[in-house]
Amino acid sequence: MTATLTPPLRSGRSAVAAIGLLAVATGALESVVTPTLPLLQRELRMSPSEGALLSVMLLITGALVTPLAGRFGDRCGGRRVLVRLMAVVSVGGLVSAAAPNLPVLLLGQVLQGAMVGALPLSFILVRDHLPAAESKVAIGTVSGLFVAGGMAGTLAAGPVAEGLSRHWMFALPTGAVIVATAWVHRLLPPDPPRDTADTGIDWAGLLLLSGALGTLMAVLARLPQLRSQPLLLGLLIAATVGCAIGWVAVERRAVAPLVDLRLLVRPAVWKACALTFVMCVGTSAAVYLVPQLLAAPTDAYGFGASATEIGFYLLPGVVAASLAGPLSGAWARRQGPRAQVTTGSALMVAALLALAAVHTEIWHLVVGKLLIALANGLCVTAMVTSTATAVEHRETGIATGLVLVTRVVGYAVGVQISGALLTAGTPAGSAVPAESAFVTGFAVAAVVTALSLFVARTLTKGVAE
């Protein structure tokens, strides 16, 4: 029986290599929008608010898909669910590649969001196909390959979009995803039979959470226009609040909730969620505003950077974010999360305020973005780690899932607020926001991030235990 269930080592390594290629391809596909967002806004005639919505749509879908992916993986098998998720991602990539307008491109990004649920499934499959001693190294390798794919996408998206077209920057990594998925399907053995006697899927919770996030993003994306339509604005706000209240009620009563909100009564969990939210609001403002400022015309206050140049300028921040995880783990072991979060929060507040005050040279933006990415990585990694070690073993996945969902919501809210500020700060008849809108965006992000310092003061070493 053991020989039947345990794959040969060579076969296991080949399967992990296929999963690694898939991680590179998905990382590249996920990262192409950020450096090319100003280009997409020009070609599709999007407002800054609409551009902000486009940049977060994939992550919002991912926040909804990830809990379901794990549940279906337990029920149907990791290989089967991973292949089907990547089929959805491939369709989304092709839709994005062929999109003639913003609504179709948004649909493509919604479908591509399924890739967020693929990475946890990849880790499960790695553990299934390698001995325990090798699986830890392989998981780290797969994570590193995903980051490497993101770096490649950040650098390559601009040259491809400018040299070929925006359609090819989606089509090329989608082709790599299709090839890698076929390789995974061929090399991984079929999933063994599973016990399907479970507690079911929280479809009501999923629907209400989707409604709450969707209407919230609609309000933030259209807020400048909705100011003159108070009735519609009121209806959207009421729908958001209603969906949120309904979701909380459903999750509290569900046998197998999508997100177990009962854990939020624990100080370690709610503090981690609060810190993660405000830190991600601050980070996302920089992620959105810096490329917009780089692309602004030189005859105004910007630098007229192309999509290729923007990708190059953003790369140091991507590298800093990838290094933050290992640095965070080493720091947490030595000093605990309180010092780490306090330092990271202070660093981010200082960087955001510096960007608000001084942004007349490209290196100002590059260094500011790098410091913000590093600070965010240190803080969020510390919160995920401390949450995972503060709850019982059987609650680890649920608790860290809460933090990750909070991370996505914070990121989406920060980007949408920044987009709304730029839209509101764009003079009539102009396509270029006023410089004061950028100053306001960075300053607001700094103020929100500063709230994390008040929560960080309450952290103790017990949060990490």
N, C-alpha and C positions, 0 to 999 in steps of 0.2 A: 504493500500500500504506500509506504514512504517513497519507494522508487517511482511509483506512478505519479505521485503528487508533486515531487520535487524535480524541476526541470534540470537537465544537464547544465553545468556551469557555463560551457561555451554558448549554449542556447540562451541562457540567462543574460550573459553579457551582450549578446547580439540584440536581444530585446531591449535592454537598457540603452544601448547605442541608438536604437530607433526612437526610444522615448526622448533621448537627449536631442536628436535632430528635430523632433517635434517641438521641444521646448525652445530651440533656437528660432524655428519658423514662427511660432506663436508670439514669442517675444518681439520679433521684428514686425509682425503684423500689428501688434498692439501699439507700437511706438510711433507709427508713421504720421499720425495726425498732429501731434504736438509741434514739431518743427515746421510743418507746412500749413498750420492753421491760418496764418495771415494770407497765404496764397489761396487757400480754399475760400476764405471770406471774399477775396477779390473776384475770383472766378464765378462763384455762385451767388455773389451779391448779398452776402449775409451781413446782418448787423453784428456788433460785438456780442450782444446777448445771445444771438442765434449761434455764433461761433462757440461761445461758452457751453451751450447746450450740446453741441456736437461733440465737444471734447470730453464730456462726462457720460454720455449715453452708454458707452461700452461698460464703464465701471458700475453704473446703476444696474444694468442687466446682470452683471457678474455677481453683485451682492444678492440678487434674488436667486440666481442659478446655483451658487456654490453650496448652500445647505441641501438643496434637492439632489445635487450630484452625489454628495456623500451618502444620502439615504438610498438613492437608486443603486449606487455602487454596492452597498451592503446587500441589497435585494437581488440585483441582477448580475453582479460581477463587474469588476473594475474595467476589464478590457472592453466588454460590450458597451458600457456606458461611455467610456472614453472615445471609442470610435464613433459613436452616435453624436456625441457632443462636437467632435471635430468635423463631422459631416455638416452640422448646423453652422459651425464657424466658417467652413469652406463656402457654403451658400452665401453667408453674410459677406465674406470677402469678395465674392463675385458680384454680388449686388452693389457693394460699395464701388467696385471697379467700374461697373457699367452705369452708375448713378448719373442721371442728367441734371438733377436738382437736389436741393437740400432734403425734402421729405424722403426721397428714395435713399439718399446717403444715410439719413438717420435710421431708416429701417435696416440697412446693412450693418450699421454699428450696433444696433440692438441684437441682431443675430450673432455678430462677432463676440458679443459679451459672454457667450457660452464658454469661451476659452478660459475665463477666470476660474471656472469650476474644474478645469482639466488638470491644473497643476497639483492639487491635493490628490486626485486620482492617480496621477503619475507616481507620486511618492508611495502610494499603496502598492502599485504594481511593481515598483523597484524592490520593495520589501518582499513581495511574493516570489520574485525570480532571482534573488541573490541571497547568499548566506548572510546572517546577521552582521558579521564582521565587515563585510563589503557593502552592505546596504547603506550604512551611514555615510560612507564616502560617496557612494553613488547618488544619494539624495542631495548631498551638497554639490555634486557635479551637475546634476540636472538643474538645481536652482541657479548655479553659476552660468549655465548655458542659456537659461531664460534671460538672465541679465545681459549676457553677451549678445543675445539676439536683439534685445532692446537697444543696446548701443549701436549695433549694426543698422537697425531700422532708423534710429535717430540720425545717423550719418548719411545713410543711403537715400532716405526719402526725398530730401531736397534735390540732389542731382537727378534722380529718376523723374520726379515731377517736372523739373525744369527742362531736362534733356529730352524726355519722351512726353509724358503728360501725367496729370494727377491720377488718371485711370490705372496706369502701370504701377504706381507706387502701392496700390492695393493688390493688383493682379499678380505681381511677382512673388511676394511672400505668401499669397494664397495658394499659388502653384506649389510652393515648397511645403505648405501645410498638407495639401492633398497627397503629395508623394510620401511625406513622412507618415501620414495616417495609414496609407496603404501598406507601408513597411511594417508599422506596428501591428496591423491586422494580420499580416502574413507571419510574422515572427513570434508573436505571443500565442501561446496555446489557448484554446477555448476555455472559458470560465467553467469551473466545476459547478455542479448543481447547488443551488442555494436554498436555504430554508426561507420560504416566502411568508411565513407566519409572523407578520410584524404589525405595528400599530397604524400603518397607513401614512398617507401624505397629508400635510396640513394645507390643503388647497385654499381654504377660506383665508387663512393667514397670508398665504402668498398673494392672493387676489387683493386683499386690503392693503398690504404693504406696497404692492405695485401701484395701487391707486393713490396712496399717500405720497409716495416718491414722485410719481408722474405729475400729479397736480401741483406739488411743491415746485418741481422744476419748471412747470409751465408758468406759474406765478412769477418766479424769479426771472425767467427768460423774457417775459413780456411785461415786466413791471413798468418800464418807462412808458409804454403805450397804454397800459391799463390804468394809469393815473387819470386819464380822461374818461374812463369807463368804470366808474365806481361800482355799478351793479354787477358787471361781469367779474370784477376783481373780488367783490364780496362773495359771489357764488363759488369762485375757485378756492378762496381761502376757507369757506365753509366746507367744501368738498375735501380739502386737505385735512382739516381738523376732524371731520366726520370719519374719514378713512383711518386716521391715526387712532382715534378713540376706539373705533370698531376693532382695529387690529390688536390693540392692547387687551380688549375684552376677550377676543377669540384666543389670543396666545395664553392668557391666564387660565382658560378653561380647557384648552386642547390637551389630549392625552400625549401626543407627540408634537409639541409646538415647533414651528419653523425656527423661532428664536425664543428660548426660555427666559422670559422677562423676570421670573422669580429670582434669578441670580443677581438682579440689579439691586436687591436690598442689601447685598453684601458690600461693605465699604471698598474692598479690594477691587471689585468689579465695576461699581459705579464710578469710582475715582479714575480707573483706567479708561472707561468710556468717555468721561468728561474731558480728561486730558487729551485723549486721542482726537476727539472732535475739534477742540479749539486749535490744537497743533495743526491739524489737517486743513482747517479753514485758512490759517496763515500760510501754510505751504502752497496750497492750491492757488492762492492769489498770486504768488510769485510765479508759479508754473504757467499761469495764464498771462499775466501782465508783462513779464519780461520779453517773450517773443513778440508781443504786440508793440512794445516800445522799441525793440530792435528793428522791426519792420516799418516803423513810422517814417515818413519822408524826411530827408535831410534838411529840406527848407523849412521844416517846422521845428522839431526838437529831437527827432529820431535819428536813425543811422542808415535807413534805406537798405537794410540787410536782406539778402535773398534767402530763399528757403534752405539752400545749401549752407550758407553762412550761419543761419540760425541754428541748424543742426550741429555745426562745429562749435558754436558758442555754448550750446546747452550740454555738450558732452562732459565737461568737467563736473557738472552737477549730477549727471547720471552715474559717473564713476564714484563720486562721493557718497551717493545713496547706496551703491553696491558695497562700499567698504563699511558703511555704518553698522550693518548687522554684526560682523565679527568684532568690531570695536565695542559695540554695545554689550555684547556678551562678556567680554573680558572686563569691562568697566563694572558691570553689574556684580560680577563675582567678587570684585575687590572692595567696592564702596556701597553697593546697594542702589536701588532705583531713585532714591530721593535726590542725592547729589547729581546723579546723571540727568534726571528730568529737569531739575532746577537750572543746571548749566546749559542744557539744550534749549530750554525755553528762553532763557536770558539771551543766548546767542542769536536765536531767531528773531526776537524782538529788536535787538540791536541792528541786525542785518536789514530788517524791514524798514526801520526808521531811517537807516542810512540810505536805503534806496529811495525813500520818499524825499530825503533832503538833497541827495547828490546822485544824479544819473546822467551826467554829461559826457561820460566816456564809456566805451564798450566794456573795459575791464571792471568798471563799477558794477555793471549788471552781471558779468560772469562770476566775479568773486561773491557778490551778494547771493546769487542763485546757488552757488556751491555751498556757502555756509548754511543757507536755509535747508538745502537737501540733506546735508550732514546732520544738522540739528534735528530735523524731523525723523530721520532714520534712527538716531540715537534714542529719541524719546518714545516713538511708537514701538520700536523693537523692545525697549525696556518694559512698556506697558503690556505687550503681548506675553512676554516671558514671565513677568510678575503675576499676571492673571492666571497663566497656566499652572504656576506653582502654588497659587493661593487657594485653589479649589481641589476637591477630591478628584482622583484620577479619572473616574467615569464622567466627570463634568468638564474635563479639559476642553474637549471639542466644542461644546456648547458655549463655554465662557469665552474662549478665544474667538469663536464665531461672532459673539456680540461685539467684541472690540473691532473685528474686521469690518462688520457691517457699519459700525459707527464711523470707522475710517472713511469708508466710501461716501457716507452721507455728508460728513464734514468736508471732504474734498469737493463733492458736487455743490454744496451750498457756497463754499468759498469761491469757486469758479463762477457760479451764476451771479453772485453778488458783484464780483469784479466786472463781469460782462455787462451787468445792468448799469454800473457806475460809468463805464466807458460809453455805453449807448446814451445815457442821460447827459453825459458831458460832451457829446458831439454836436457842434453848432448846426443849425438848420442850413441845408444846402451843402454841407461838407461831409466828407467821408472820414475825416481825421478827428479823433477826440481831442479835446483840449488837454494840455499837459497837466492841468490841475486835477483832471479825472484820475490820472495815474498816481499823482501824489496822494489823493484821497484814498485810492484803493490800497496802496501800501500802508498808509497810516491806519486805516480801519483794520487791516489784517494784523498790524502790530498791536493795536488795542485789544482785539479779540485774543490773540496769542498770549498777551500779558495776563489774561485771566488764569492761565495755567499755573502761574507762579503761586496764586493763592491756594490752589488745590495741591500743588507740589509740597507746600509747607506742611500739609497734614499727613504726608506719606511717612511711614515708618519702616524699619527693616522688616517688620512682620509682613508687609505687603508682598515682599519677595520670597517669603518662606513658604 
